[in-house]
Amino acid sequence: MGRLLIFFAALLALSAIGILVWWTWNKVNISIQRRNSVFEIEKEAHEKAKKDIKEDK
């Protein structure tokens, strides 16, 4: 009976650690994706501005 309780305690602890790692990675990944999308929008605006300047000349 004691071994079974130790097994379930270890299983619970490893599951909690796994969920914590997954949650942390998810937060980091979402932050990186948001930063990249903002960078892409800025890059597109910069390219459009360059194109407009070339057309004005």
Secondary structure, DSSP 8 states (H G I E B T S, - for coil): -HHHHHHHHHHHHHHHHHHHHHHHHHHHHHHHHHHHHHHHHHHHHHHHHHHHHHHH-
